[in-house]
Amino acid sequence: MLEEEFRKLILRIQQRKCEEHTLEVKTANKGCPERLYDCEKLCETP
């Protein structure tokens, strides 16, 4: 995802004041998380 796409996504979430079906928003109280995972990889069955 390019920076411009990310900024547009953030703006869309802020305007709608809600998450989307394919996106979940989390807060980072202690800074940026050290590990980021792709949901598709986590949801795959072995």
HELIX and SHEET records of a PDB file:
HELIX    1   1 GLU A    3  ARG A   16  1                                  14    
HELIX    2   2 CYS A   39  CYS A   43  1                                   5    
END                                                                             
